[in-house]
């Protein structure tokens, strides 16, 4: 799932993920870094930093404004 999330974020600029423990995160190109060697996603949430194991991602989705 790590590779799919990385590619989807690159294509869309932002997306949402849900990890195995039920937490949801919003990813943006400007505050996310990927470590391919460990398949870890680093999220800089301004007040908090998150390390997400790519193997723990259950699914992702793209939220777009409804017109």
QUIDA-V354449 format. One record per residue. N is the residue number from 1. RES is the residue in one small letter. D_FIRST is the distance of its C-alpha to the first C-alpha in Angstrom with 2 decimals. Layout:
n=N res=RES d_first=D_FIRST
n=N res=RES d_first=D_FIRST
This chain:
n=1 res=x d_first=0.00
n=2 res=x d_first=3.82
n=3 res=x d_first=5.55
n=4 res=x d_first=5.20
n=5 res=x d_first=6.20
n=6 res=x d_first=8.63
n=7 res=x d_first=10.03
n=8 res=x d_first=10.49
n=9 res=x d_first=12.21
n=10 res=x d_first=14.27
n=11 res=x d_first=15.36
n=12 res=x d_first=16.18
n=13 res=x d_first=17.23
n=14 res=x d_first=15.91
n=15 res=x d_first=13.50
n=16 res=x d_first=12.97
n=17 res=x d_first=10.31
n=18 res=x d_first=11.20
n=19 res=x d_first=10.72
n=20 res=x d_first=12.16
n=21 res=x d_first=15.66
n=22 res=x d_first=15.80
n=23 res=x d_first=15.99
n=24 res=x d_first=15.00
n=25 res=x d_first=14.77
n=26 res=x d_first=15.70
n=27 res=x d_first=14.47
n=28 res=x d_first=17.01
n=29 res=x d_first=17.37
n=30 res=x d_first=20.50
n=31 res=x d_first=19.34
n=32 res=x d_first=15.91
n=33 res=x d_first=15.52
n=34 res=x d_first=12.77
n=35 res=x d_first=13.71
n=36 res=x d_first=12.15
n=37 res=x d_first=14.36
n=38 res=x d_first=13.14
n=39 res=x d_first=9.58
n=40 res=x d_first=11.24
n=41 res=x d_first=11.49
n=42 res=x d_first=15.18
n=43 res=x d_first=16.58
n=44 res=x d_first=20.33
n=45 res=x d_first=21.58
n=46 res=x d_first=25.19
n=47 res=x d_first=26.57
n=48 res=x d_first=23.65
n=49 res=x d_first=20.96
n=50 res=x d_first=17.59
n=51 res=x d_first=15.33
n=52 res=x d_first=11.84
n=53 res=x d_first=10.16
n=54 res=x d_first=6.49
n=55 res=x d_first=6.65
n=56 res=x d_first=8.48
n=57 res=x d_first=6.48
n=58 res=x d_first=7.71
n=59 res=x d_first=7.65
n=60 res=x d_first=8.84
n=61 res=x d_first=12.14
n=62 res=x d_first=14.69
n=63 res=x d_first=18.07
n=64 res=x d_first=21.00
n=65 res=x d_first=24.65
n=66 res=x d_first=26.57
n=67 res=x d_first=29.72
